[in-house]
Amino acid sequence: MADSVRAGVLPAPATRRSGDFIHTSSFFPIEEDGALVTSDSPSPYVGESLVGAQTRSCLEQMTDALAGAGTSLDSTLRVEVHLADPSDFCEFKVVWKEFFSDSPPARKTIAVGDEHIIPGCRLNLHAVALAGDSSLTREVVTADGVPDPMDAEHVPHGV
């Protein structure tokens, strides 16, 4: 997303470095011209859903912002997702799995209702990643005796 469009929505840079960590600002599903992302599907019952299209937009923006900060999705430690409706969670996860197929970051997903600053927005998200030149190593944390959330949630216990 162009910085001028982003500045019209959020008066903050897309990323900020703090030591070994890259923190992102929130990503909203808006196009370069400032319009809300919509699905290209002619029906809500076929093709990509509205939340799927908006999730894809947010994750593409996050990918670009992290690359601009010298890191990548592979170095992402944690993502916080704000969904307008919990019923969107399944369609959100379909796209999430495309972007984080092998080793997803830890994730907090919160249903916030239709309270986003952009009407019609189904989600927004922000993340923390390791800087590309960090000497730290990304490590997945697993807790013994607790069900593995990968099958249902496609997230580890922690990173």
C-alpha atoms as one frame of an Amber mdcrd trajectory, in Angstrom:
protein
   0.000   0.000   0.000   1.300   3.429  -0.849   2.524   5.438   2.136   0.144
   8.286   1.224  -2.892   5.962   1.442  -1.594   4.492   4.706  -0.986   7.976
   6.132  -4.620   8.806   5.384  -5.716   5.910   7.598  -2.985   5.552  10.205
  -0.547   8.316  11.125   2.229   5.814  11.846   4.910   4.059   9.820   4.150
   0.511   8.640   7.082  -0.848  10.656   9.261   0.248  13.526  12.464  -1.444
  14.669  13.261  -1.949  18.342  16.539  -3.810  18.832  16.185  -7.263  17.265
  12.460  -6.868  16.640  10.322  -5.364  13.887   6.886  -4.206  15.060   4.235
  -3.490  12.460   1.381  -1.052  12.602  -2.099  -2.352  11.864  -2.855  -3.428
   8.318  -6.347  -2.804   7.013  -7.830  -4.238   3.793  -7.736  -1.121   1.650
  -6.601  -0.699  -1.941  -3.976   1.751  -3.230  -6.762   4.251  -3.985  -8.121
   3.978  -0.431 -11.136   1.830  -1.357 -12.075  -1.127   0.804 -10.994  -4.508
  -0.614 -13.915  -6.561  -1.911 -14.168 -10.102  -3.230 -14.130 -10.675  -6.998
 -16.557 -13.552  -6.541 -20.004 -13.049  -8.102 -21.599 -14.895  -5.173 -20.827
 -15.305  -1.478 -21.166 -19.076  -2.007 -18.427 -19.581  -4.623 -14.889 -18.277
  -4.985 -13.021 -16.300  -2.363 -15.134 -14.877   0.448 -15.056 -11.221   1.447
 -13.029 -11.988   4.590 -10.737 -14.182   2.467 -10.035 -11.308   0.061  -9.528
  -8.877   2.935  -7.244 -11.312   4.787  -5.165 -11.759   1.625  -4.830  -7.978
   1.281  -3.699  -7.533   4.898  -1.174 -10.383   4.701   0.200  -9.120   1.370
   0.669  -5.677   2.914   2.375  -7.237   5.926   4.650  -9.269   3.626   5.655
  -6.108   1.731   6.189  -4.078   4.914   8.368  -6.766   6.494  10.410  -7.070
   3.280  10.870  -3.294   3.315  12.173  -3.593   6.876  14.656  -6.286   5.820
  12.823  -9.336   7.164  10.086 -11.748   6.078   7.029 -13.736   7.077   9.356
 -16.624   7.988  10.745 -14.472  10.812   7.324 -13.527  12.174   6.949 -14.368
  15.853   3.425 -13.211  16.679   0.382 -11.829  14.872  -2.658 -10.247  16.477
  -5.836 -10.419  14.402  -9.010  -8.430  15.044 -12.003 -10.043  13.315 -15.312
  -8.251  12.989 -17.221 -11.517  13.405 -16.148 -14.895  14.819 -18.029 -16.597
  11.956 -15.271 -15.252   9.642 -12.613 -17.305  11.430 -12.796 -20.375   9.172
 -12.391 -18.339   5.963  -9.613 -16.311   7.595  -7.706 -19.535   8.362  -7.936
 -20.705   4.723  -5.851 -17.714   3.619  -3.672 -17.770   6.782  -2.536 -21.304
   5.859  -1.485 -20.120   2.386   0.830 -17.470   3.829   2.081 -19.537   6.782
   2.053 -23.087   5.438   5.022 -24.621   7.272   5.848 -22.781  10.481   3.201
 -20.232  11.424   3.787 -17.637  14.134   1.893 -17.530  17.390  -1.436 -15.796
  16.898  -4.027 -14.059  19.020  -7.390 -13.763  17.290  -9.998 -11.473  18.808
 -13.588 -10.894  17.693 -14.117  -7.147  18.047 -17.437  -6.605  16.335 -17.917
  -4.137  13.536 -15.866  -1.446  15.289 -13.005  -1.016  12.809 -12.147   2.539
  11.780 -13.061   1.668   8.185 -16.732   0.712   7.691 -17.100  -2.712   6.058
 -13.674  -3.863   7.208 -13.818  -7.525   8.304 -10.390  -7.573   9.982  -7.116
  -5.864  10.673  -3.858  -7.299  11.941  -0.408  -6.409  13.196   2.717  -8.409
  13.970   6.129  -8.724  15.584   9.009 -10.310  13.643  12.715 -10.809  14.127
  14.849  -8.311  12.251  16.646  -9.818   9.267  20.065  -9.181  10.806  19.119
 -10.353  14.304  21.396 -12.846  16.036  18.348 -14.296  17.800  16.794 -17.531
  16.563  13.084 -18.079  16.023  12.023 -21.102  18.089   8.633 -22.808  18.273
   7.485 -23.557  21.829   5.478 -26.696  22.570   3.812 -27.443  25.899   3.674
 -31.084  27.004   0.332 -32.500  28.086  -1.659 -29.844  26.223  -3.531 -30.467
  22.936  -1.615 -29.378  19.836  -3.436 -26.399  18.252  -1.910 -26.927  14.774
  -4.729 -29.142  13.466  -7.587 -26.857  14.482  -5.942 -23.436  14.611  -2.807
 -23.743  12.433  -0.730 -22.048  15.125   1.855 -23.366  17.614   1.580 -22.980
  21.371   4.096 -20.159  21.118   7.113 -18.806  19.249
